[in-house]
C-alpha cells in the first residue's frame, strides 16, 4: 500500500506523542482512505486503547471491517461502540452506530 505525505507527517508527530488519540485516529483514516483496511483497523484499535471513549474510532473500525468483507467483526465493533457511546453519554454517536448496524444485520 502506498504511504501518503499525510501518513509521513502523522508518523513524525506520533514520534513526539505516540499516545495522542487524534493522531492515532488520523493515521487510521489515512490507511482507510487508500484501501488498507487491515492497517486502518489496527490504528483505530490503538486509538481505543488510549481512549476507549473515542466513539468515532469504533464507527470507522466497523466501516473498515465492512470494507474488508468481515461483517461479523463489523457487527461486534458496532456493538462495542454503541456500548462505549452510551457509557460516555454520547447518544448521537450510539444512534449513528445503531443505524449502521441495522443496515448489516
Gaussian input, Z-matrix of N, CA and C with variables (Angstrom, degrees):
# hf/3-21g

backbone

0 1
 N
 C     1     B1
 C     2     B2     1     A1
 N     3     B3     2     A2     1     D1
 C     4     B4     3     A3     2     D2
 C     5     B5     4     A4     3     D3
 N     6     B6     5     A5     4     D4
 C     7     B7     6     A6     5     D5
 C     8     B8     7     A7     6     D6
 N     9     B9     8     A8     7     D7
 C    10    B10     9     A9     8     D8
 C    11    B11    10    A10     9     D9
 N    12    B12    11    A11    10    D10
 C    13    B13    12    A12    11    D11
 C    14    B14    13    A13    12    D12
 N    15    B15    14    A14    13    D13
 C    16    B16    15    A15    14    D14
 C    17    B17    16    A16    15    D15
 N    18    B18    17    A17    16    D16
 C    19    B19    18    A18    17    D17
 C    20    B20    19    A19    18    D18
 N    21    B21    20    A20    19    D19
 C    22    B22    21    A21    20    D20
 C    23    B23    22    A22    21    D21
 N    24    B24    23    A23    22    D22
 C    25    B25    24    A24    23    D23
 C    26    B26    25    A25    24    D24
 N    27    B27    26    A26    25    D25
 C    28    B28    27    A27    26    D26
 C    29    B29    28    A28    27    D27
 N    30    B30    29    A29    28    D28
 C    31    B31    30    A30    29    D29
 C    32    B32    31    A31    30    D30
 N    33    B33    32    A32    31    D31
 C    34    B34    33    A33    32    D32
 C    35    B35    34    A34    33    D33
 N    36    B36    35    A35    34    D34
 C    37    B37    36    A36    35    D35
 C    38    B38    37    A37    36    D36
 N    39    B39    38    A38    37    D37
 C    40    B40    39    A39    38    D38
 C    41    B41    40    A40    39    D39
 N    42    B42    41    A41    40    D40
 C    43    B43    42    A42    41    D41
 C    44    B44    43    A43    42    D42
 N    45    B45    44    A44    43    D43
 C    46    B46    45    A45    44    D44
 C    47    B47    46    A46    45    D45
 N    48    B48    47    A47    46    D46
 C    49    B49    48    A48    47    D47
 C    50    B50    49    A49    48    D48
 N    51    B51    50    A50    49    D49
 C    52    B52    51    A51    50    D50
 C    53    B53    52    A52    51    D51
 N    54    B54    53    A53    52    D52
 C    55    B55    54    A54    53    D53
 C    56    B56    55    A55    54    D54
 N    57    B57    56    A56    55    D55
 C    58    B58    57    A57    56    D56
 C    59    B59    58    A58    57    D57
 N    60    B60    59    A59    58    D58
 C    61    B61    60    A60    59    D59
 C    62    B62    61    A61    60    D60
 N    63    B63    62    A62    61    D61
 C    64    B64    63    A63    62    D62
 C    65    B65    64    A64    63    D63
 N    66    B66    65    A65    64    D64
 C    67    B67    66    A66    65    D65
 C    68    B68    67    A67    66    D66
 N    69    B69    68    A68    67    D67
 C    70    B70    69    A69    68    D68
 C    71    B71    70    A70    69    D69
 N    72    B72    71    A71    70    D70
 C    73    B73    72    A72    71    D71
 C    74    B74    73    A73    72    D72
 N    75    B75    74    A74    73    D73
 C    76    B76    75    A75    74    D74
 C    77    B77    76    A76    75    D75
 N    78    B78    77    A77    76    D76
 C    79    B79    78    A78    77    D77
 C    80    B80    79    A79    78    D78
 N    81    B81    80    A80    79    D79
 C    82    B82    81    A81    80    D80
 C    83    B83    82    A82    81    D81
 N    84    B84    83    A83    82    D82
 C    85    B85    84    A84    83    D83
 C    86    B86    85    A85    84    D84
 N    87    B87    86    A86    85    D85
 C    88    B88    87    A87    86    D86
 C    89    B89    88    A88    87    D87
 N    90    B90    89    A89    88    D88
 C    91    B91    90    A90    89    D89
 C    92    B92    91    A91    90    D90
 N    93    B93    92    A92    91    D91
 C    94    B94    93    A93    92    D92
 C    95    B95    94    A94    93    D93
 N    96    B96    95    A95    94    D94
 C    97    B97    96    A96    95    D95
 C    98    B98    97    A97    96    D96
 N    99    B99    98    A98    97    D97
 C   100   B100    99    A99    98    D98
 C   101   B101   100   A100    99    D99
 N   102   B102   101   A101   100   D100
 C   103   B103   102   A102   101   D101
 C   104   B104   103   A103   102   D102
 N   105   B105   104   A104   103   D103
 C   106   B106   105   A105   104   D104
 C   107   B107   106   A106   105   D105
 N   108   B108   107   A107   106   D106
 C   109   B109   108   A108   107   D107
 C   110   B110   109   A109   108   D108
 N   111   B111   110   A110   109   D109
 C   112   B112   111   A111   110   D110
 C   113   B113   112   A112   111   D111
 N   114   B114   113   A113   112   D112
 C   115   B115   114   A114   113   D113
 C   116   B116   115   A115   114   D114
 N   117   B117   116   A116   115   D115
 C   118   B118   117   A117   116   D116
 C   119   B119   118   A118   117   D117
 N   120   B120   119   A119   118   D118
 C   121   B121   120   A120   119   D119
 C   122   B122   121   A121   120   D120
 N   123   B123   122   A122   121   D121
 C   124   B124   123   A123   122   D122
 C   125   B125   124   A124   123   D123
 N   126   B126   125   A125   124   D124
 C   127   B127   126   A126   125   D125
 C   128   B128   127   A127   126   D126
 N   129   B129   128   A128   127   D127
 C   130   B130   129   A129   128   D128
 C   131   B131   130   A130   129   D129
 N   132   B132   131   A131   130   D130
 C   133   B133   132   A132   131   D131
 C   134   B134   133   A133   132   D132
 N   135   B135   134   A134   133   D133
 C   136   B136   135   A135   134   D134
 C   137   B137   136   A136   135   D135
 N   138   B138   137   A137   136   D136
 C   139   B139   138   A138   137   D137
 C   140   B140   139   A139   138   D138
 N   141   B141   140   A140   139   D139
 C   142   B142   141   A141   140   D140
 C   143   B143   142   A142   141   D141
 N   144   B144   143   A143   142   D142
 C   145   B145   144   A144   143   D143
 C   146   B146   145   A145   144   D144
 N   147   B147   146   A146   145   D145
 C   148   B148   147   A147   146   D146
 C   149   B149   148   A148   147   D147
 N   150   B150   149   A149   148   D148
 C   151   B151   150   A150   149   D149
 C   152   B152   151   A151   150   D150
 N   153   B153   152   A152   151   D151
 C   154   B154   153   A153   152   D152
 C   155   B155   154   A154   153   D153
 N   156   B156   155   A155   154   D154
 C   157   B157   156   A156   155   D155
 C   158   B158   157   A157   156   D156
 N   159   B159   158   A158   157   D157
 C   160   B160   159   A159   158   D158
 C   161   B161   160   A160   159   D159
 N   162   B162   161   A161   160   D160
 C   163   B163   162   A162   161   D161
 C   164   B164   163   A163   162   D162
 N   165   B165   164   A164   163   D163
 C   166   B166   165   A165   164   D164
 C   167   B167   166   A166   165   D165
 N   168   B168   167   A167   166   D166
 C   169   B169   168   A168   167   D167
 C   170   B170   169   A169   168   D168
 N   171   B171   170   A170   169   D169
 C   172   B172   171   A171   170   D170
 C   173   B173   172   A172   171   D171
 N   174   B174   173   A173   172   D172
 C   175   B175   174   A174   173   D173
 C   176   B176   175   A175   174   D174
 N   177   B177   176   A176   175   D175
 C   178   B178   177   A177   176   D176
 C   179   B179   178   A178   177   D177
 N   180   B180   179   A179   178   D178
 C   181   B181   180   A180   179   D179
 C   182   B182   181   A181   180   D180
 N   183   B183   182   A182   181   D181
 C   184   B184   183   A183   182   D182
 C   185   B185   184   A184   183   D183
 N   186   B186   185   A185   184   D184
 C   187   B187   186   A186   185   D185
 C   188   B188   187   A187   186   D186
 N   189   B189   188   A188   187   D187
 C   190   B190   189   A189   188   D188
 C   191   B191   190   A190   189   D189
 N   192   B192   191   A191   190   D190
 C   193   B193   192   A192   191   D191
 C   194   B194   193   A193   192   D192
 N   195   B195   194   A194   193   D193
 C   196   B196   195   A195   194   D194
 C   197   B197   196   A196   195   D195
 N   198   B198   197   A197   196   D196
 C   199   B199   198   A198   197   D197
 C   200   B200   199   A199   198   D198
 N   201   B201   200   A200   199   D199
 C   202   B202   201   A201   200   D200
 C   203   B203   202   A202   201   D201
 N   204   B204   203   A203   202   D202
 C   205   B205   204   A204   203   D203
 C   206   B206   205   A205   204   D204
 N   207   B207   206   A206   205   D205
 C   208   B208   207   A207   206   D206
 C   209   B209   208   A208   207   D207
 N   210   B210   209   A209   208   D208
 C   211   B211   210   A210   209   D209
 C   212   B212   211   A211   210   D210
 N   213   B213   212   A212   211   D211
 C   214   B214   213   A213   212   D212
 C   215   B215   214   A214   213   D213
 N   216   B216   215   A215   214   D214
 C   217   B217   216   A216   215   D215
 C   218   B218   217   A217   216   D216
 N   219   B219   218   A218   217   D217
 C   220   B220   219   A219   218   D218
 C   221   B221   220   A220   219   D219
 N   222   B222   221   A221   220   D220
 C   223   B223   222   A222   221   D221
 C   224   B224   223   A223   222   D222
 N   225   B225   224   A224   223   D223
 C   226   B226   225   A225   224   D224
 C   227   B227   226   A226   225   D225
 N   228   B228   227   A227   226   D226
 C   229   B229   228   A228   227   D227
 C   230   B230   229   A229   228   D228
 N   231   B231   230   A230   229   D229
 C   232   B232   231   A231   230   D230
 C   233   B233   232   A232   231   D231
 N   234   B234   233   A233   232   D232
 C   235   B235   234   A234   233   D233
 C   236   B236   235   A235   234   D234
 N   237   B237   236   A236   235   D235
 C   238   B238   237   A237   236   D236
 C   239   B239   238   A238   237   D237
 N   240   B240   239   A239   238   D238
 C   241   B241   240   A240   239   D239
 C   242   B242   241   A241   240   D240
 N   243   B243   242   A242   241   D241
 C   244   B244   243   A243   242   D242
 C   245   B245   244   A244   243   D243
 N   246   B246   245   A245   244   D244
 C   247   B247   246   A246   245   D245
 C   248   B248   247   A247   246   D246
 N   249   B249   248   A248   247   D247
 C   250   B250   249   A249   248   D248
 C   251   B251   250   A250   249   D249
 N   252   B252   251   A251   250   D250
 C   253   B253   252   A252   251   D251
 C   254   B254   253   A253   252   D252
 N   255   B255   254   A254   253   D253
 C   256   B256   255   A255   254   D254
 C   257   B257   256   A256   255   D255
 N   258   B258   257   A257   256   D256
 C   259   B259   258   A258   257   D257
 C   260   B260   259   A259   258   D258
 N   261   B261   260   A260   259   D259
 C   262   B262   261   A261   260   D260
 C   263   B263   262   A262   261   D261
 N   264   B264   263   A263   262   D262
 C   265   B265   264   A264   263   D263
 C   266   B266   265   A265   264   D264
 N   267   B267   266   A266   265   D265
 C   268   B268   267   A267   266   D266
 C   269   B269   268   A268   267   D267
 N   270   B270   269   A269   268   D268
 C   271   B271   270   A270   269   D269
 C   272   B272   271   A271   270   D270
 N   273   B273   272   A272   271   D271
 C   274   B274   273   A273   272   D272
 C   275   B275   274   A274   273   D273
 N   276   B276   275   A275   274   D274
 C   277   B277   276   A276   275   D275
 C   278   B278   277   A277   276   D276
 N   279   B279   278   A278   277   D277
 C   280   B280   279   A279   278   D278
 C   281   B281   280   A280   279   D279
 N   282   B282   281   A281   280   D280
 C   283   B283   282   A282   281   D281
 C   284   B284   283   A283   282   D282
 N   285   B285   284   A284   283   D283
 C   286   B286   285   A285   284   D284
 C   287   B287   286   A286   285   D285
 N   288   B288   287   A287   286   D286
 C   289   B289   288   A288   287   D287
 C   290   B290   289   A289   288   D288
 N   291   B291   290   A290   289   D289
 C   292   B292   291   A291   290   D290
 C   293   B293   292   A292   291   D291
 N   294   B294   293   A293   292   D292
 C   295   B295   294   A294   293   D293
 C   296   B296   295   A295   294   D294
 N   297   B297   296   A296   295   D295
 C   298   B298   297   A297   296   D296
 C   299   B299   298   A298   297   D297
 N   300   B300   299   A299   298   D298
 C   301   B301   300   A300   299   D299
 C   302   B302   301   A301   300   D300
 N   303   B303   302   A302   301   D301
 C   304   B304   303   A303   302   D302
 C   305   B305   304   A304   303   D303
 N   306   B306   305   A305   304   D304
 C   307   B307   306   A306   305   D305
 C   308   B308   307   A307   306   D306
 N   309   B309   308   A308   307   D307
 C   310   B310   309   A309   308   D308
 C   311   B311   310   A310   309   D309
 N   312   B312   311   A311   310   D310
 C   313   B313   312   A312   311   D311
 C   314   B314   313   A313   312   D312

   B1=1.4442
   B2=1.5305
   B3=1.3067
   B4=1.4626
   B5=1.5243
   B6=1.3035
   B7=1.4596
   B8=1.5238
   B9=1.2957
   B10=1.4577
   B11=1.5238
   B12=1.3279
   B13=1.4673
   B14=1.5268
   B15=1.3342
   B16=1.4688
   B17=1.5180
   B18=1.3278
   B19=1.4656
   B20=1.5234
   B21=1.3224
   B22=1.4645
   B23=1.5250
   B24=1.3292
   B25=1.4631
   B26=1.5308
   B27=1.3307
   B28=1.4665
   B29=1.5233
   B30=1.3384
   B31=1.4628
   B32=1.5272
   B33=1.3190
   B34=1.4631
   B35=1.5296
   B36=1.3274
   B37=1.4672
   B38=1.5259
   B39=1.3398
   B40=1.4670
   B41=1.5242
   B42=1.3178
   B43=1.4663
   B44=1.5262
   B45=1.3314
   B46=1.4642
   B47=1.5180
   B48=1.3383
   B49=1.4704
   B50=1.5307
   B51=1.3174
   B52=1.4721
   B53=1.5223
   B54=1.3282
   B55=1.4611
   B56=1.5251
   B57=1.3143
   B58=1.4659
   B59=1.5290
   B60=1.3250
   B61=1.4747
   B62=1.5203
   B63=1.3339
   B64=1.4593
   B65=1.5206
   B66=1.3242
   B67=1.4664
   B68=1.5274
   B69=1.3223
   B70=1.4632
   B71=1.5257
   B72=1.3290
   B73=1.4555
   B74=1.5355
   B75=1.3256
   B76=1.4639
   B77=1.5268
   B78=1.3218
   B79=1.4679
   B80=1.5303
   B81=1.3151
   B82=1.4632
   B83=1.5153
   B84=1.3170
   B85=1.4628
   B86=1.5290
   B87=1.3133
   B88=1.4643
   B89=1.5307
   B90=1.3256
   B91=1.4690
   B92=1.5307
   B93=1.3159
   B94=1.4649
   B95=1.5253
   B96=1.3220
   B97=1.4608
   B98=1.5300
   B99=1.3412
   B100=1.4720
   B101=1.5268
   B102=1.3391
   B103=1.4606
   B104=1.5133
   B105=1.3166
   B106=1.4620
   B107=1.5332
   B108=1.3341
   B109=1.4657
   B110=1.5225
   B111=1.3209
   B112=1.4701
   B113=1.5287
   B114=1.3269
   B115=1.4618
   B116=1.5224
   B117=1.3279
   B118=1.4626
   B119=1.5241
   B120=1.3165
   B121=1.4656
   B122=1.5249
   B123=1.3196
   B124=1.4710
   B125=1.5200
   B126=1.3251
   B127=1.4678
   B128=1.5174
   B129=1.3329
   B130=1.4618
   B131=1.5275
   B132=1.3174
   B133=1.4740
   B134=1.5237
   B135=1.3373
   B136=1.4708
   B137=1.5311
   B138=1.3247
   B139=1.4647
   B140=1.5206
   B141=1.3259
   B142=1.4648
   B143=1.5278
   B144=1.3211
   B145=1.4720
   B146=1.5260
   B147=1.3280
   B148=1.4679
   B149=1.5216
   B150=1.3353
   B151=1.4618
   B152=1.5300
   B153=1.3401
   B154=1.4704
   B155=1.5290
   B156=1.3063
   B157=1.4531
   B158=1.5220
   B159=1.3127
   B160=1.4702
   B161=1.5277
   B162=1.3230
   B163=1.4702
   B164=1.5153
   B165=1.3038
   B166=1.4618
   B167=1.5294
   B168=1.3161
   B169=1.4701
   B170=1.5229
   B171=1.3277
   B172=1.4634
   B173=1.5250
   B174=1.3232
   B175=1.4608
   B176=1.5318
   B177=1.3169
   B178=1.4599
   B179=1.5317
   B180=1.3170
   B181=1.4688
   B182=1.5233
   B183=1.3195
   B184=1.4637
   B185=1.5232
   B186=1.3169
   B187=1.4620
   B188=1.5290
   B189=1.3293
   B190=1.4644
   B191=1.5276
   B192=1.3295
   B193=1.4672
   B194=1.5283
   B195=1.3300
   B196=1.4701
   B197=1.5212
   B198=1.3345
   B199=1.4629
   B200=1.5269
   B201=1.3317
   B202=1.4592
   B203=1.5182
   B204=1.3238
   B205=1.4547
   B206=1.5182
   B207=1.3339
   B208=1.4614
   B209=1.5329
   B210=1.3235
   B211=1.4635
   B212=1.5256
   B213=1.3261
   B214=1.4706
   B215=1.5277
   B216=1.3289
   B217=1.4707
   B218=1.5247
   B219=1.3253
   B220=1.4636
   B221=1.5180
   B222=1.3205
   B223=1.4714
   B224=1.5214
   B225=1.3369
   B226=1.4739
   B227=1.5259
   B228=1.3270
   B229=1.4646
   B230=1.5194
   B231=1.3258
   B232=1.4638
   B233=1.5244
   B234=1.3272
   B235=1.4709
   B236=1.5291
   B237=1.3398
   B238=1.4714
   B239=1.5296
   B240=1.3263
   B241=1.4574
   B242=1.5167
   B243=1.3150
   B244=1.4671
   B245=1.5266
   B246=1.3199
   B247=1.4684
   B248=1.5298
   B249=1.3254
   B250=1.4665
   B251=1.5217
   B252=1.3159
   B253=1.4687
   B254=1.5217
   B255=1.3178
   B256=1.4704
   B257=1.5386
   B258=1.3371
   B259=1.4644
   B260=1.5270
   B261=1.3251
   B262=1.4630
   B263=1.5265
   B264=1.3337
   B265=1.4566
   B266=1.5183
   B267=1.3285
   B268=1.4634
   B269=1.5295
   B270=1.3275
   B271=1.4633
   B272=1.5171
   B273=1.3185
   B274=1.4660
   B275=1.5323
   B276=1.3278
   B277=1.4678
   B278=1.5272
   B279=1.3194
   B280=1.4695
   B281=1.5220
   B282=1.3220
   B283=1.4637
   B284=1.5251
   B285=1.3385
   B286=1.4572
   B287=1.5272
   B288=1.3246
   B289=1.4641
   B290=1.5159
   B291=1.3321
   B292=1.4588
   B293=1.5273
   B294=1.3260
   B295=1.4650
   B296=1.5258
   B297=1.3317
   B298=1.4667
   B299=1.5280
   B300=1.3193
   B301=1.4574
   B302=1.5189
   B303=1.3174
   B304=1.4699
   B305=1.5241
   B306=1.3057
   B307=1.4661
   B308=1.5254
   B309=1.3514
   B310=1.4725
   B311=1.5234
   B312=1.3172
   B313=1.4672
   B314=1.5105
   A1=109.75
   A2=115.31
   A3=118.33
   A4=111.57
   A5=114.37
   A6=120.96
   A7=106.94
   A8=116.16
   A9=119.86
   A10=110.39
   A11=114.79
   A12=119.88
   A13=110.25
   A14=115.82
   A15=119.19
   A16=111.01
   A17=117.14
   A18=119.89
   A19=110.63
   A20=116.13
   A21=119.71
   A22=110.77
   A23=116.85
   A24=120.42
   A25=111.05
   A26=115.73
   A27=119.16
   A28=111.03
   A29=116.47
   A30=120.17
   A31=110.23
   A32=117.03
   A33=120.94
   A34=110.60
   A35=116.34
   A36=119.80
   A37=111.01
   A38=117.05
   A39=120.22
   A40=111.81
   A41=117.26
   A42=120.23
   A43=110.61
   A44=116.58
   A45=121.64
   A46=112.02
   A47=116.70
   A48=121.23
   A49=109.34
   A50=115.42
   A51=121.59
   A52=113.35
   A53=117.54
   A54=120.52
   A55=112.80
   A56=117.97
   A57=121.06
   A58=109.58
   A59=117.79
   A60=119.91
   A61=113.44
   A62=117.40
   A63=119.33
   A64=111.10
   A65=117.05
   A66=120.44
   A67=110.98
   A68=116.79
   A69=120.63
   A70=110.25
   A71=115.97
   A72=120.98
   A73=110.58
   A74=116.34
   A75=120.55
   A76=110.83
   A77=117.11
   A78=120.06
   A79=109.93
   A80=116.54
   A81=119.79
   A82=111.59
   A83=116.71
   A84=120.58
   A85=111.30
   A86=117.28
   A87=119.99
   A88=110.68
   A89=116.61
   A90=119.33
   A91=110.76
   A92=116.08
   A93=120.05
   A94=110.43
   A95=115.92
   A96=121.61
   A97=111.80
   A98=117.69
   A99=120.45
   A100=111.95
   A101=116.72
   A102=120.47
   A103=115.59
   A104=117.43
   A105=121.37
   A106=108.40
   A107=114.89
   A108=119.89
   A109=112.88
   A110=117.84
   A111=119.37
   A112=110.94
   A113=116.92
   A114=119.21
   A115=111.28
   A116=116.92
   A117=119.65
   A118=110.07
   A119=116.49
   A120=120.59
   A121=110.25
   A122=116.78
   A123=120.28
   A124=110.62
   A125=117.94
   A126=121.12
   A127=111.79
   A128=117.32
   A129=119.39
   A130=110.04
   A131=117.50
   A132=120.71
   A133=111.09
   A134=117.02
   A135=120.17
   A136=110.14
   A137=115.83
   A138=120.78
   A139=109.91
   A140=115.59
   A141=120.92
   A142=112.46
   A143=117.77
   A144=119.97
   A145=109.96
   A146=116.51
   A147=120.80
   A148=112.34
   A149=116.22
   A150=120.04
   A151=109.15
   A152=117.09
   A153=120.79
   A154=114.05
   A155=117.90
   A156=121.55
   A157=113.57
   A158=117.49
   A159=122.28
   A160=107.82
   A161=114.79
   A162=122.39
   A163=114.62
   A164=117.69
   A165=119.40
   A166=111.23
   A167=117.73
   A168=120.08
   A169=110.68
   A170=117.85
   A171=120.05
   A172=110.06
   A173=114.95
   A174=120.19
   A175=110.33
   A176=116.80
   A177=120.20
   A178=112.00
   A179=117.16
   A180=119.59
   A181=110.24
   A182=116.37
   A183=120.15
   A184=110.67
   A185=117.04
   A186=120.09
   A187=111.08
   A188=116.90
   A189=120.57
   A190=110.30
   A191=116.33
   A192=118.76
   A193=110.28
   A194=116.37
   A195=119.86
   A196=110.51
   A197=116.37
   A198=120.65
   A199=111.46
   A200=115.54
   A201=120.76
   A202=113.70
   A203=117.12
   A204=121.28
   A205=115.52
   A206=117.90
   A207=120.81
   A208=109.35
   A209=115.69
   A210=121.60
   A211=111.71
   A212=117.71
   A213=119.95
   A214=111.36
   A215=117.19
   A216=120.20
   A217=109.86
   A218=116.77
   A219=120.31
   A220=109.93
   A221=117.25
   A222=120.98
   A223=110.82
   A224=116.85
   A225=120.26
   A226=110.68
   A227=115.72
   A228=119.98
   A229=111.31
   A230=117.19
   A231=119.08
   A232=110.37
   A233=117.33
   A234=119.91
   A235=110.96
   A236=116.94
   A237=120.56
   A238=110.19
   A239=115.81
   A240=120.74
   A241=112.77
   A242=116.25
   A243=120.47
   A244=109.95
   A245=115.98
   A246=120.11
   A247=110.95
   A248=116.88
   A249=120.40
   A250=110.90
   A251=116.47
   A252=120.17
   A253=111.19
   A254=117.15
   A255=120.32
   A256=110.23
   A257=115.89
   A258=120.45
   A259=110.88
   A260=115.52
   A261=121.09
   A262=112.00
   A263=116.36
   A264=120.33
   A265=112.84
   A266=116.63
   A267=121.67
   A268=108.74
   A269=115.25
   A270=120.39
   A271=112.85
   A272=116.79
   A273=119.76
   A274=110.09
   A275=117.07
   A276=120.88
   A277=110.36
   A278=116.22
   A279=119.90
   A280=110.86
   A281=116.67
   A282=120.57
   A283=111.94
   A284=116.78
   A285=119.59
   A286=111.20
   A287=115.75
   A288=118.84
   A289=111.21
   A290=117.78
   A291=121.32
   A292=109.96
   A293=116.61
   A294=120.64
   A295=110.72
   A296=116.78
   A297=120.70
   A298=110.16
   A299=116.70
   A300=121.29
   A301=111.15
   A302=116.78
   A303=119.71
   A304=111.67
   A305=117.98
   A306=121.40
   A307=112.87
   A308=116.88
   A309=118.87
   A310=113.15
   A311=116.93
   A312=119.68
   A313=111.09
   D1=146.57
   D2=-178.82
   D3=-71.94
   D4=151.97
   D5=173.23
   D6=-103.36
   D7=123.55
   D8=-178.60
   D9=-88.00
   D10=163.81
   D11=175.41
   D12=-58.95
   D13=-38.69
   D14=179.33
   D15=-63.31
   D16=-40.95
   D17=177.65
   D18=-59.93
   D19=-41.69
   D20=179.36
   D21=-64.54
   D22=-41.80
   D23=178.57
   D24=-66.19
   D25=-41.95
   D26=178.07
   D27=-63.18
   D28=-40.73
   D29=179.36
   D30=-61.11
   D31=-40.84
   D32=177.51
   D33=-61.79
   D34=-43.68
   D35=178.65
   D36=-66.93
   D37=-36.98
   D38=179.24
   D39=-67.38
   D40=-27.46
   D41=176.27
   D42=-64.45
   D43=-27.48
   D44=178.46
   D45=-87.10
   D46=-31.30
   D47=-178.20
   D48=-148.13
   D49=82.84
   D50=-174.85
   D51=-70.74
   D52=-8.81
   D53=-176.62
   D54=-105.21
   D55=8.50
   D56=-177.42
   D57=-76.69
   D58=110.83
   D59=-177.59
   D60=-59.16
   D61=-35.98
   D62=179.67
   D63=-63.25
   D64=-43.33
   D65=179.68
   D66=-66.28
   D67=-40.30
   D68=177.90
   D69=-62.82
   D70=-44.53
   D71=178.86
   D72=-62.94
   D73=-44.43
   D74=-179.52
   D75=-60.72
   D76=-38.07
   D77=177.40
   D78=-64.22
   D79=-40.15
   D80=176.14
   D81=-60.75
   D82=-42.01
   D83=179.61
   D84=-64.69
   D85=-38.16
   D86=178.09
   D87=-64.37
   D88=-42.12
   D89=178.39
   D90=-65.78
   D91=-39.73
   D92=178.89
   D93=-63.68
   D94=-40.02
   D95=-178.14
   D96=-60.21
   D97=-35.38
   D98=-179.01
   D99=-93.44
   D100=7.22
   D101=175.39
   D102=86.28
   D103=11.93
   D104=179.01
   D105=-93.21
   D106=76.43
   D107=-171.43
   D108=-66.71
   D109=-35.89
   D110=-179.07
   D111=-63.06
   D112=-46.39
   D113=178.44
   D114=-68.78
   D115=-33.95
   D116=177.11
   D117=-59.29
   D118=-47.34
   D119=178.96
   D120=-59.83
   D121=-42.98
   D122=179.11
   D123=-57.29
   D124=-44.76
   D125=179.70
   D126=-68.36
   D127=-38.26
   D128=177.52
   D129=-64.52
   D130=-39.33
   D131=177.62
   D132=-65.36
   D133=-37.67
   D134=175.63
   D135=-62.12
   D136=-39.22
   D137=177.02
   D138=-58.19
   D139=-47.03
   D140=-176.65
   D141=-70.53
   D142=-27.15
   D143=173.99
   D144=-63.96
   D145=-38.09
   D146=-179.35
   D147=-81.39
   D148=-31.99
   D149=-178.51
   D150=-146.97
   D151=90.80
   D152=-178.30
   D153=-62.40
   D154=-11.91
   D155=178.94
   D156=-96.04
   D157=6.05
   D158=179.90
   D159=-79.27
   D160=76.68
   D161=-166.75
   D162=-58.89
   D163=-35.65
   D164=-178.60
   D165=-64.39
   D166=-23.92
   D167=177.48
   D168=-67.69
   D169=-35.55
   D170=174.70
   D171=-62.93
   D172=-46.72
   D173=-177.57
   D174=-60.96
   D175=-47.55
   D176=-179.03
   D177=-67.66
   D178=-35.70
   D179=176.26
   D180=-63.78
   D181=-42.85
   D182=178.85
   D183=-63.25
   D184=-41.91
   D185=177.32
   D186=-63.05
   D187=-39.13
   D188=177.90
   D189=-64.58
   D190=-41.95
   D191=175.78
   D192=-59.23
   D193=-43.91
   D194=178.10
   D195=-59.35
   D196=-46.51
   D197=179.63
   D198=-59.05
   D199=-34.48
   D200=179.43
   D201=-83.57
   D202=-1.94
   D203=177.05
   D204=87.79
   D205=7.21
   D206=-179.41
   D207=-99.18
   D208=79.50
   D209=-175.18
   D210=-65.29
   D211=-36.65
   D212=179.85
   D213=-64.45
   D214=-41.40
   D215=177.20
   D216=-66.08
   D217=-37.03
   D218=177.24
   D219=-61.63
   D220=-46.06
   D221=179.54
   D222=-59.55
   D223=-47.24
   D224=179.23
   D225=-58.81
   D226=-42.44
   D227=-177.53
   D228=-68.44
   D229=-39.31
   D230=174.90
   D231=-60.47
   D232=-44.32
   D233=179.16
   D234=-60.90
   D235=-43.45
   D236=177.34
   D237=-60.48
   D238=-44.07
   D239=-178.13
   D240=-66.01
   D241=-40.50
   D242=178.25
   D243=-61.43
   D244=-44.71
   D245=178.97
   D246=-63.13
   D247=-43.47
   D248=-179.96
   D249=-64.94
   D250=-40.65
   D251=179.87
   D252=-65.73
   D253=-43.16
   D254=178.73
   D255=-63.21
   D256=-41.63
   D257=178.74
   D258=-60.70
   D259=-37.46
   D260=-179.36
   D261=-79.81
   D262=-15.05
   D263=-177.64
   D264=86.84
   D265=15.87
   D266=-179.62
   D267=-95.80
   D268=78.42
   D269=-177.28
   D270=-66.49
   D271=-29.76
   D272=178.31
   D273=-62.90
   D274=-48.42
   D275=178.92
   D276=-63.04
   D277=-41.83
   D278=178.98
   D279=-61.08
   D280=-43.61
   D281=179.92
   D282=-65.27
   D283=-39.11
   D284=178.35
   D285=-63.84
   D286=-43.07
   D287=179.34
   D288=-69.04
   D289=-35.33
   D290=176.89
   D291=-62.79
   D292=-41.30
   D293=178.59
   D294=-64.38
   D295=-42.53
   D296=178.78
   D297=-65.21
   D298=-41.18
   D299=178.60
   D300=-62.34
   D301=-41.88
   D302=-178.25
   D303=-64.30
   D304=-22.13
   D305=178.78
   D306=-76.26
   D307=-18.94
   D308=-178.90
   D309=-112.77
   D310=-4.55
   D311=178.82
   D312=-87.96

